[in-house]
Amino acid sequence: MNWMEKDEDLLLQRSFIFGITGIVLCLLALGNTQYHLIDAPMGLLNGVGIALQFFGLSIAVLVLRKRKITEAVKDKSKKMILILGVSLLFFFLVI
């Protein structure tokens, strides 16, 4: 099944899951670099977190570009894009 044929609510749910997982991973990496809880490099964890955020952002943009969606779904998609965009900007500036 093609991604464009899936339900919008399911796609937004997946976007949220990928986005929040990426944010949590980046926060764990950031917290470890500040407090030195584990003596391990956090670059890989931070990279996976940013990749997950980009994937969630791309799914939200995909939902926004679909035809014939309701205004509620369109608003949810716009909010998801804004939140993930701001979090990506934050984590890029922290690096």
Secondary structure by P-SEA (a helix, b strand, c coil): cccccccaaaaaaaaaaaaaaaaaaaaaaaaaaacccccccaaaaaaaaaaaaaaaaaaaaaaaacccccaaaaaaaaaaaaaaaaaaaaaaaac
